[in-house]
Amino acid sequence: MRRDVTLREVAELAGVSSRTVSNVVNGYANVTERTRARVVEAVEQLGYRPNVLARNLAQGRSGQIAFVAPYLDTPYFSELLQGIIRAARAEGYNVLIDQTDGDPEHERMLISHGRSRLLFDGVIFSPLGLDQRALTDHHPDLPLVILGERVSQETFDHVGIDDIAASRQATEHLLDLGRRRIAAIGDQPYPTGEAAQLRTRGFREAHEGRGVAVNEELIISTPRFNRADGAGAMHHLLDLPEPPDAVFCYSDLVALGAMHVLAARGLRVPEDIAVIGYDDIEDGAYSNPPVSTISPDKEMIAKTAVERVLLRIASRTPPPGLELRAPHRLVVRESTIGRVVAD
């Protein structure tokens, strides 16, 4: 078994003290470039790997960050979590996971304490039960990064995509296909439904930009973005005197529930009703038909969130909150354009 190289061995090879090696490894600035270069060369030559756990303990840290989401059975969050774990592990951090079920008291408890009273050094948090005002009341000593559609208010970082632009793009895709009676499933007109409200705004803007009137009875509210809500909303839409000819669903799970009902009631997708989703979860690519969707760059969201929370953990003075946008793209599949037959 290969023996671990010690800090002292690196120091001896570089001709410096162990303290100097520690300063270089931990990124401290009080080392000359010439000395830093010698230490780096010795580290690479010996294959030295810092003891991350010992370093964290010496700095009063746990070496753990928390990922907090409302529902872990939602594929979007489980796929996002994989990227967060990869990014954190690359920096020597473990990830603790908590599910809030959207309970505002549980969410408030998680952000009301400073890091010294918690098992983790910082939080990547996708809130559901707390509104904007409650989020700004988080403990000032807690490194916090918020996911989803919130505003940072300069006390935490926010990482997400442009929900308005993405929803406008999804709706424009349906309009460009000639669909004119387009429904929207997933609106949430209450204080904690910011993401849904922004998607509804993008839906409206697309209609306005194409000069097509929005039919208000086709905007359906749902408590969650899941299959059951999508199915229930689709039953309601099909029972209208004039059902829609296309549906923009605020998540792929909603789209899958809607398509299940369409198939059960003998309707074809997309010939009778086109369907587009949101999130680009893996299940959507393997449904029948595969679901057109808005694909957020989940890997970039995860990487950016980890980078920002670790920066806050390492900073003696908390940096100002930033609004950070990850890219998104429209993924067109058979649920809107039908099967493409190659020549």
Secondary structure, DSSP 4 states (H G I P E B T S, - for coil): -PPPPPHHHHHHHHTS-HHHHHHHHTT-S-S-HHHHHHHHHHHHHHT----HHHHHHHTT--SEEEEEES-TTSHHHHHHHHHHHHHHHHTT-EEEEEE-TT-HHHHHHHHSS-GGGSSSSEEEE--SS--HHHHHTS-TTS-EEEESS---TTTSEEEE--HHHHHHHHHHHHHHTT--SEEEEEE--STT-HHHHHHHHHHHHHHHHHT----GGGEEE-SSSSHHHHHHHHHHHHTSSS--SEEEESSHHHHHHHHHHHHHTT--TTTT-EEE-SS--HHHHTSSSPPBEEEE-HHHHHHHHHHHHHHHHH-SSPPPP-EEE--EEEE--HHHH-PPPP-
